[in-house]
Amino acid sequence: VQLVESGGGLVQPGGSLRLSCATSGFTFSTYTMSWYRQAPGKERELVATINNVGVNTNYADSVKGRFTISRDNAKKTVYLQMNSLKPEDTAKYYCFVKRFGTIDYWGQGTQVTVSS
């Protein structure tokens, strides 16, 4: 199983970024996918989740209305569109999948820095 994030970078407050997570090694279309983030000195937190067919999504209260999770099952990729970014969104963002109900897989993460 491989999860490879991309799309992070430095952006000014109010700006936008689109993160991607390309996957391989498992049947992507059958699994719920999630994005987490971790800021320095803080615990990793769940940002957004999308079910296997992309119909049901859930978001942390802190990102509702600003972030959108989506997926392309043909490309085996999950996305996180982040708009109206704030300095407090600065963190390393990770792609996540749990298989067989017990095995966690994480990507290497992509850094997002929101600063003027």
Solvent accessible surface area in square Angstrom, and as a share of the most:
residue,aa,sasa,rsa
1,V,63,0.36
2,Q,117,0.52
3,L,10,0.05
4,V,74,0.43
5,E,7,0.03
6,S,58,0.37
7,G,39,0.37
8,G,30,0.28
9,G,29,0.28
10,L,130,0.65
11,V,22,0.13
12,Q,123,0.55
13,P,61,0.38
14,G,55,0.53
15,G,20,0.19
16,S,57,0.37
17,L,36,0.18
18,R,132,0.48
19,L,0,0.00
20,S,28,0.18
21,C,0,0.00
22,A,52,0.40
23,T,13,0.08
24,S,50,0.32
25,G,59,0.57
26,F,16,0.07
27,T,82,0.48
28,F,2,0.01
29,S,45,0.29
30,T,82,0.48
31,Y,38,0.14
32,T,63,0.37
33,M,0,0.00
34,S,9,0.06
35,W,0,0.00
36,Y,45,0.17
37,R,15,0.05
38,Q,62,0.28
39,A,23,0.17
40,P,120,0.75
41,G,92,0.89
42,K,138,0.58
43,E,154,0.69
44,R,87,0.32
45,E,73,0.33
46,L,80,0.40
47,V,1,0.00
48,A,0,0.00
49,T,25,0.15
50,I,4,0.02
51,N,31,0.16
52,N,51,0.26
53,V,95,0.54
54,G,29,0.28
55,V,113,0.65
56,N,90,0.46
57,T,52,0.30
58,N,98,0.50
59,Y,51,0.19
60,A,26,0.20
61,D,119,0.62
62,S,61,0.39
63,V,0,0.00
64,K,115,0.49
65,G,87,0.84
66,R,31,0.11
67,F,6,0.02
68,T,73,0.43
69,I,5,0.02
70,S,44,0.29
71,R,32,0.12
72,D,43,0.22
73,N,52,0.26
74,A,98,0.76
75,K,139,0.59
76,K,93,0.40
77,T,13,0.08
78,V,0,0.00
79,Y,27,0.10
80,L,0,0.00
81,Q,58,0.26
82,M,0,0.00
83,N,61,0.31
84,S,57,0.37
85,L,2,0.01
86,K,82,0.35
87,P,73,0.46
88,E,119,0.53
89,D,0,0.00
90,T,35,0.21
91,A,1,0.01
92,K,73,0.31
93,Y,0,0.00
94,Y,27,0.10
95,C,0,0.00
96,F,23,0.09
97,V,0,0.00
98,K,91,0.38
99,R,38,0.14
100,F,135,0.56
101,G,57,0.55
102,T,109,0.63
103,I,76,0.38
104,D,68,0.35
105,Y,57,0.22
106,W,97,0.34
107,G,10,0.10
108,Q,101,0.45
109,G,7,0.07
110,T,16,0.09
111,Q,84,0.37
112,V,0,0.00
113,T,44,0.25
114,V,5,0.03
115,S,53,0.34
116,S,127,0.82
